[in-house]
Each structure stands twice: as C-alpha cells, then as structure tokens.
C-alpha cells in the first residue's frame, strides 16, 4: 500500500505529531511525506518528498493572526497551481493532517483522503465549544482541508473517533524536574509586549522562547531566546509552569509532563478558542490577553499549586493500525 502523508506546516504542532505518526505509518505501508506552510520552526527528521507553500496563517505581534499579512502571503493563483499539480494519483490513500493542498486536490478529483488531525476533533459535535461562536472561523476550520472521513486528537476522548494526544517520544523520555522557572511560548506576541507584561511579576523567572528574535538576551527576571526545539523541551521538562497559546501540542505536552498551565488563545484563531473551552472545562485557567486587567489571574495562577491530571498513553501505533485496517 502506498500512502501520501500530508502535514500542515503552519506552527509546530502538526510536525510534532508527525514525528511519531510517520514511523507508525512506515511499519504498515510505503509512505511519502508532503509538508505545506511557511510558519514552522521544526524540521522533520525524515525525508520530505514534497514541500509546498500552501495556505498559511501568519502570526502577528499583538496576540493574534495577522489577517493582512496572511492575505498578502497567500496568492490564490499559486495555491490553485499547487492543488492542480498535487501528485495524489500516485498513491492508494492520502492521510491528511489539516493540509489544504492535497485535501482540495483529493476533493476535486474524488481521490480517497482520510483526515487525521486535531481539527477533526474540535469540530466534533461532542467536543467542548466556547460561549461565543465565530461563524467565519468555524466556516474556515470546516472547509480549509476537506476530507472523506475524519479521526481526531483532543485533550480528552470526547467521542469514538477522537483519541488522546500523540505525545512525541522526545517528551515521553524527558527527565522531569522543577527548577522553579516558568516556560513561555506565545508566538503571536512580540518581545516588547511580552517584556512589558512579564516584568510586572518580579518574583518569577520567565524563560521566553521568541518567534520574533534571533539573538538571546536577558532583562531583569526575563530571559528571551530564539525558538530552539531541544532547549524548549528541556525548559518545559524542568519548569514550574507553562504559559502558552491555546494551541494543542504544547498544552498537551505540558499536561503530560504534569506542569501547571495557563493559556491565552490567539485572536482571529477559532481553533484556539475551541481548545481554550476544552482546557477551561478541565480546570486550566484561560485569559484573553496580557493586558494589566488580567494580572490578578496570572498572580493567582503563580501562587496556586493546582495541577490538572491527565492520562495520555502511548497508543499511536494502535491508532494508525486501526485506521489503516478500516481504509486499506
């Protein structure tokens, strides 16, 4: 069986999951990899046969997606060309992790395409939803990468087609400790905004991983450094708490490592608001932004020793085997 595994390359979460999914797929089939997107900071340790520009969301600097840059970076003519040229006919099956080029190519040419993503889970009727529904965001999430059948990953198995998160082996094998610092990953905020907020909490050592800076520096109790996967994993494994966006992989990894967690969903990113609703239901504190009016919530979180317990077993091979047995 020949499979094309197509992965979204906006952000690092999809690629993090792919690190564990790909070896499981390779045990069952001949697998080629396609990655589209331009906003990732991780490199897959596998041969990527196809690289596409795709349809990327561009992170802003004030807490959300930069809609104007997103529009300017994504040229419809180029996307249509990539969809038309996608080599899907060379494969028996396309497995898609929220990747739009192959998803639309399969949809238009009626080729088998199986969704295996977090987005499939948040759209499930039984998954938690925020009080306010972003109709445009919901529409984009639903139609961004259409598939025939979906299997999802979420913080909890809310339905039969939803599995617990794929925690990469690099996280599972970490030696967990507590050095007292707090690990910060908020790629939608620039360094100036992060410093302005974090310097208010003078008794906390903040370890910030920045998407907007290539030179490490320190200011009082805040250390800022470029994103580096190895350093980030070590920082998170040895921290006292994690402050991050309401994505999926980083919060899931923090919970797996039994770390205190506080999340801030990105503006103009409906998926993160769905994630925030699920995390809030589990007992994880959520704030809208880093404005001073939320200082008391951050202070309460710093002072609290409350941890949210989860059980995320290593069952990626079982999940892959189950999906392939159904669709082989």
C-alpha positions as CSV (number, residue, x, y, z in Angstrom):
1,X,0.0,0.0,0.0
2,X,1.4,3.4,-1.0
3,X,0.4,6.4,1.2
4,X,1.0,10.1,0.9
5,X,1.1,11.6,4.4
6,X,0.3,15.4,4.1
7,X,1.1,17.6,7.0
8,X,0.3,21.3,7.7
9,X,3.4,23.3,8.3
10,X,1.9,26.4,10.0
11,X,3.0,26.3,13.6
12,X,4.9,23.4,15.1
13,X,2.1,21.2,16.4
14,X,1.3,19.2,13.3
15,X,5.0,18.5,12.7
16,X,5.5,17.4,16.4
17,X,2.7,14.9,16.0
18,X,4.1,13.8,12.6
19,X,7.4,12.8,14.3
20,X,5.6,9.9,16.0
21,X,2.9,9.2,13.3
22,X,5.3,8.7,10.4
23,X,7.3,5.8,11.9
24,X,4.0,4.1,12.7
25,X,2.7,4.5,9.2
26,X,6.1,3.3,7.7
27,X,5.6,0.0,9.6
28,X,2.4,-0.6,7.6
29,X,2.9,1.0,4.2
30,X,5.2,2.7,1.7
31,X,5.0,6.3,2.8
32,X,5.9,9.6,1.2
33,X,5.7,12.9,3.0
34,X,4.3,16.3,1.9
35,X,4.5,19.5,4.0
36,X,2.9,22.8,3.1
37,X,3.1,26.0,5.1
38,X,5.8,28.6,6.0
39,X,5.4,29.3,9.7
40,X,7.0,26.3,11.4
41,X,10.2,26.2,13.4
42,X,10.6,22.4,13.5
43,X,12.3,20.2,10.9
44,X,11.1,16.6,10.4
45,X,13.8,14.0,10.9
46,X,12.5,12.3,7.7
47,X,12.9,12.8,4.0
48,X,10.2,15.2,2.9
49,X,9.5,14.4,-0.8
50,X,7.2,17.4,-1.5
51,X,7.3,20.9,0.0
52,X,4.5,23.4,-0.8
53,X,3.8,27.0,0.1
54,X,0.2,26.0,0.8
55,X,-2.2,28.3,2.7
56,X,-0.5,29.7,5.8
57,X,-1.8,31.8,8.7
58,X,0.8,34.4,9.6
59,X,1.3,35.1,13.3
60,X,1.0,38.8,14.4
61,X,2.8,40.6,17.2
62,X,-0.2,41.7,19.3
63,X,-1.7,38.4,20.3
64,X,-3.3,37.1,17.2
65,X,-3.2,36.1,13.5
66,X,-2.1,39.0,11.2
67,X,-5.0,38.9,8.7
68,X,-3.4,41.4,6.3
69,X,-0.1,39.5,6.1
70,X,-2.0,36.2,5.8
71,X,-3.9,37.6,2.8
72,X,-0.8,39.1,1.2
73,X,1.3,35.9,1.6
74,X,-1.3,33.6,0.1
75,X,-1.6,34.1,-3.6
76,X,-4.7,32.3,-4.9
77,X,-3.2,31.6,-8.3
78,X,-0.2,29.8,-6.7
79,X,-2.4,27.8,-4.4
80,X,-4.6,26.7,-7.3
81,X,-1.5,25.6,-9.2
82,X,-0.2,23.6,-6.3
83,X,-3.6,21.9,-5.9
84,X,-3.7,21.0,-9.6
85,X,-0.2,19.7,-9.6
86,X,-0.5,17.6,-6.4
87,X,0.6,14.0,-7.3
88,X,-2.2,12.3,-5.4
89,X,-2.9,9.7,-8.2
90,X,0.4,8.0,-7.4
91,X,-0.9,6.9,-4.0
92,X,-3.6,4.4,-2.9
93,X,-4.5,6.7,0.0
94,X,-3.8,10.2,1.3
95,X,-3.7,10.7,5.0
96,X,-4.1,14.4,5.8
97,X,-3.2,16.4,8.9
98,X,-5.1,19.6,8.1
99,X,-3.1,20.2,4.9
100,X,-5.1,22.1,2.3
101,X,-3.2,21.4,-1.0
102,X,-3.7,17.6,-1.0
103,X,-7.1,17.8,0.7
104,X,-8.5,20.0,-2.1
105,X,-6.8,18.0,-4.8
106,X,-8.4,14.8,-3.4
107,X,-11.8,16.6,-3.1
108,X,-11.8,17.9,-6.7
109,X,-10.5,14.6,-8.2
110,X,-12.5,12.3,-6.0
111,X,-9.5,10.6,-4.5
112,X,-9.5,8.8,-1.1
113,X,-8.4,11.2,1.7
114,X,-8.5,10.4,5.4
115,X,-8.3,13.2,7.9
116,X,-6.1,12.5,11.0
117,X,-5.8,15.8,12.8
118,X,-6.7,17.8,15.9
119,X,-9.0,20.0,13.9
120,X,-11.2,17.0,13.2
121,X,-11.7,16.6,16.9
122,X,-12.5,20.2,17.8
123,X,-15.2,20.2,15.1
124,X,-16.8,17.1,16.5
125,X,-20.3,17.8,18.0
126,X,-19.4,16.3,21.3
127,X,-16.2,18.4,21.9
128,X,-16.5,21.5,24.2
129,X,-17.3,24.8,22.5
130,X,-16.9,28.4,23.6
131,X,-19.9,30.5,24.6
132,X,-19.4,32.8,21.6
133,X,-19.3,31.1,18.1
134,X,-17.1,32.7,15.5
135,X,-19.1,31.8,12.4
136,X,-16.4,32.8,9.9
137,X,-13.8,31.0,11.9
138,X,-16.0,27.9,12.1
139,X,-16.5,28.1,8.3
140,X,-12.8,28.3,7.6
141,X,-11.9,25.5,10.0
142,X,-14.6,23.2,8.4
143,X,-13.6,23.9,4.8
144,X,-9.9,24.6,5.0
145,X,-8.9,21.0,4.3
146,X,-11.9,18.8,3.3
147,X,-11.6,15.1,3.8
148,X,-13.8,12.0,3.3
149,X,-13.5,10.6,6.8
150,X,-12.0,12.2,10.0
151,X,-10.2,10.9,13.0
152,X,-9.2,13.4,15.7
153,X,-6.9,14.0,18.6
154,X,-8.0,16.1,21.6
155,X,-7.3,16.7,25.3
156,X,-9.9,14.1,26.1
157,X,-11.6,11.3,24.0
158,X,-15.0,13.1,23.6
159,X,-16.3,10.6,21.0
160,X,-15.4,7.2,19.5
161,X,-13.5,8.9,16.6
162,X,-11.4,11.1,19.0
163,X,-8.2,9.9,20.6
164,X,-6.0,11.3,23.3
165,X,-3.0,13.4,22.1
166,X,0.0,11.9,20.4
167,X,2.9,12.8,22.8
168,X,6.2,12.6,20.9
169,X,8.9,10.3,22.2
170,X,11.2,13.3,22.9
171,X,8.7,14.4,25.5
172,X,7.9,11.0,26.9
173,X,11.6,10.3,27.6
174,X,12.4,13.6,29.3
175,X,13.5,13.5,32.9
176,X,11.0,15.8,34.7
177,X,12.2,18.2,37.4
178,X,11.3,21.5,38.8
179,X,13.9,24.3,38.7
180,X,11.3,27.0,39.6
181,X,11.2,28.9,36.3
182,X,8.2,29.4,34.0
183,X,8.4,28.5,30.3
184,X,6.7,30.9,27.9
185,X,5.8,30.3,24.3
186,X,3.4,32.9,22.8
187,X,4.4,33.3,19.1
188,X,1.6,35.8,18.4
189,X,3.2,38.4,20.8
190,X,6.4,40.3,20.0
191,X,9.2,40.7,22.6
192,X,8.2,44.2,23.7
193,X,4.7,43.2,24.6
194,X,5.9,40.1,26.5
195,X,8.5,42.1,28.4
196,X,6.0,44.7,29.3
197,X,3.7,42.1,30.8
198,X,6.2,39.6,32.4
199,X,8.4,42.2,34.1
200,X,5.4,43.1,36.3
201,X,5.9,39.8,38.1
202,X,9.3,40.4,39.6
203,X,9.5,37.3,41.8
204,X,9.1,34.9,38.8
205,X,11.9,33.7,36.5
206,X,10.5,33.7,33.0
207,X,12.1,31.6,30.2
208,X,10.7,33.0,27.0
209,X,11.0,31.4,23.6
210,X,10.5,34.1,20.9
211,X,9.4,33.8,17.3
212,X,10.5,37.4,16.7
213,X,14.1,37.4,17.9
214,X,17.2,35.7,16.7
215,X,19.6,36.9,19.5
216,X,19.1,35.8,23.1
217,X,19.1,38.4,25.8
218,X,18.0,38.9,29.4
219,X,16.3,41.8,31.2
220,X,15.9,41.5,35.0
221,X,13.9,38.3,35.6
222,X,13.1,37.6,31.9
223,X,15.3,35.5,29.6
224,X,14.4,35.7,25.9
225,X,15.8,33.3,23.3
226,X,15.1,32.2,19.8
227,X,12.9,29.1,19.3
228,X,15.1,26.0,19.6
229,X,13.3,22.7,20.0
230,X,15.9,21.0,22.2
231,X,16.2,23.9,24.6
232,X,12.4,24.4,24.7
233,X,11.8,20.7,25.6
234,X,14.4,20.8,28.3
235,X,13.0,24.1,29.7
236,X,9.4,22.7,29.8
237,X,10.5,19.5,31.4
238,X,12.3,21.4,34.2
239,X,9.9,24.3,34.7
240,X,7.4,25.0,37.4
241,X,4.7,26.2,35.0
242,X,4.0,26.8,31.3
243,X,2.4,30.0,29.8
244,X,1.5,29.5,26.2
245,X,-1.1,29.9,23.5
246,X,-4.2,27.7,23.4
247,X,-2.8,25.5,20.6
248,X,-2.9,21.8,21.0
249,X,0.5,20.1,21.2
250,X,2.3,22.4,23.7
251,X,-0.6,22.4,26.2
252,X,-1.0,18.7,25.8
253,X,2.8,18.1,26.4
254,X,2.7,20.4,29.4
255,X,-0.2,18.5,30.9
256,X,1.6,15.2,30.2
257,X,4.7,16.5,32.0
258,X,2.4,17.3,35.0
259,X,3.1,21.1,34.7
260,X,1.0,23.9,35.8
261,X,-0.6,25.5,32.7
262,X,-2.1,28.9,31.8
263,X,-3.2,29.6,28.2
264,X,-4.0,32.6,26.0
265,X,-6.0,31.8,22.8
266,X,-4.9,33.8,19.8
267,X,-7.2,36.4,18.4
268,X,-8.7,35.6,15.0
269,X,-7.9,31.9,15.5
270,X,-11.2,30.0,16.2
271,X,-9.5,26.6,16.8
272,X,-7.6,28.1,19.8
273,X,-10.8,29.3,21.3
274,X,-12.2,25.8,20.9
275,X,-9.1,24.4,22.6
276,X,-9.4,27.0,25.4
277,X,-13.0,25.9,26.0
278,X,-11.9,22.3,26.5
279,X,-8.9,23.3,28.7
280,X,-11.2,25.5,30.8
281,X,-13.6,22.6,31.3
282,X,-10.7,20.5,32.5
283,X,-9.7,23.2,35.1
284,X,-6.9,25.0,33.2
285,X,-7.1,28.8,33.6
286,X,-7.6,30.8,30.5
287,X,-7.1,34.6,29.9
288,X,-7.9,36.6,26.8
289,X,-4.7,38.6,26.6
290,X,-1.7,40.0,28.5
291,X,-3.4,43.3,29.5
292,X,-2.9,44.5,33.0
293,X,-6.6,43.8,33.9
294,X,-5.6,40.1,33.8
295,X,-2.7,40.5,36.2
296,X,-4.7,39.2,39.2
297,X,-5.5,35.9,37.3
298,X,-1.8,35.4,36.5
299,X,-0.9,36.2,40.1
300,X,-3.4,33.6,41.3
301,X,-2.0,31.1,38.9
302,X,1.6,31.7,40.0
303,X,0.5,31.3,43.7
304,X,-1.5,28.1,43.0
305,X,-0.2,24.6,43.2
306,X,-3.2,23.1,41.4
307,X,-2.3,20.6,38.7
308,X,-4.6,19.1,36.1
309,X,-4.0,15.3,35.9
310,X,-4.3,13.5,32.5
311,X,-3.7,10.1,31.2
312,X,-2.1,10.1,27.7
313,X,-0.9,6.5,26.9
314,X,1.4,5.7,24.1
315,X,-1.0,4.2,21.6
316,X,-0.1,5.9,18.3
317,X,0.7,2.6,16.6
318,X,-2.7,1.2,17.7
319,X,-4.5,4.2,16.3
320,X,-2.6,4.0,12.9
321,X,-3.3,0.3,12.7
322,X,-7.0,0.8,13.4
323,X,-7.4,3.5,10.8
324,X,-5.5,1.6,8.1
325,X,-7.4,-1.6,8.8
326,X,-10.6,0.2,8.1
327,X,-9.5,2.0,5.0
328,X,-6.9,-0.3,3.4
